[in-house]
């Protein structure tokens, strides 16, 4: 039976006290008090890192705990963050929309990203912007990606890539009109005991290939055989995208189908509201989205996304100038 709940990580959301939210907003407004395209500059990220040190303990403490142990559901929900809801422009409707101009939501994302680790982006994806818009785009309704509005399949973010993000952060600026769009998560820690021995054995074997999106320009050469579950047998990592991962053997095919069913059985759904920040531990948790109907009237669902890496050094060979963008 599918679990549908308004909580994440098996516990109540962390709701910032009013005073703490006001303190975060003051820091975010100070960071966004310049009228320039600074979001992607190392200098502005450094300013956000310094601002993080000044954030209230009511924000820093749960983030520190989550970084050490993301819990049985591998996800966290923070509420009551400032997003300047009344001052937001129309929801973007263009493909590849990003946030390069400093603003309160971008400042909030960047401060928290530096508290978890380091922000990161991929040059072929959204032109390497550190803060990316997740919005429905006309004509992309059926697309299996952030521009679509149909059911989005379970996936590890950038499952094909050797340097995947450790965390995916999704900050809600605006909810969909009907309030039905939900972030879905499902964690390997919950799913593992539900799998048959045969499925576990297959999923721990290198019998799967995950194709990169065309935008990365890797072609078939970028597809390397890998296991879906790897690492500690009792607490494995995940590497899978059910829209892009192909099984190479009959037992791998059966195991992947079983895994999809167990993801569904153990899933949690969170309908994000403005000021909600969901943080998904991309190492152990897959995520997706329920379908919704956009109106393209400037008031559609609008999330902003930032990737975070715990160990930025591991991708140094892919980051020119020791920046935050992998090429």
Order of alpha helices (4+ residues) and beta strands (2+ residues): beta-alpha-alpha-alpha-beta-alpha-beta-beta-beta-beta-beta-alpha-alpha-beta-beta-beta-beta-alpha-beta-beta-beta-beta-beta
